[in-house]
């Protein structure tokens, strides 16, 4: 067989790999399905979820977690490429943090000082710390599996960002169950749960995404 014929055969037989976004979506969807199943089994939505849609605090709680999914997801896609430049894609994460700080400041100004800790502690702080990581576990595992087939040159960072995406998914689910809507509660307990998932992602990424 001539060289030209061999190259033509190889080219004809070549399988085009899906784009990183497609790969991530395909793998993440089953993880999200598992998270939703767990949510329905162990939590479920709060009784007043429809009425809560008119509450700015409830909407903000959902929106901040949804924004985390989108912002961290965009950064994660960039990190799948070798030598990725991520500076500009970190800005949305900083804007999310700024929005949360503004909401917290506003809440402190609106509430009497004597009620600050009550609003921050809420009624379900321990459940928040348990359930958000629980709901985030399957999406995180699915995302890390996808990243193993990509080319991240910063495995710990990629794992941490995968944790942010997964924590956002867990946060959106838990937000529809949790009756605590204060930005103080969200900043403290959702923030701690998100940091925990991101830390697990960073540790796992450093171990399993290393070239």
HUQUI-V777403 format. One record per residue. RES is the residue in one letter. SS is DSSP state (H for helix, E for strand, - for the rest). Layout:
# HUQUI-V777403
res-><RES RES>
ss-><SS SS>
This chain:
# HUQUI-V777403
res-><X X X X X X X X X X X X X X X X X X X X X X X X X X X X X X X X X X X X X X X X X X X X X X X X X X X X X X X X X X X X X X X X X X X X X X X X X X X X X X X X X X X X X X X X X X X X X X X X X X X X X X X X X X X X X X X X X X X X X X X X X X X X X X X X X X X X X X X X X X X X X X X X X X X X X X X X X X X X X X X X X X X X X X X X X X X X X X X X X X X X X X X X X X X X X X X X X X X X X X X X X X X X X X X X X X X>
ss-><- - H H H H H H H H H H H - - - - - - H H H H H H H H H H H H H H H H H H H H H H H - - - - - - H H H H - - - H H H H H H H H H H H H H H H H H H H H H H H H - - - - - - - - H H H H H H H H H H H H H H H H H H H H H H H - - H H H H H H H H H - - - H H H H H H H H H H H H H H H H H H H H H H H H - - - - - - H H H H H H H H H H H H H H H H H H H H H - - - - - - - H H H H H H H H H H H H H H H H H H H H H H H H H H - - ->
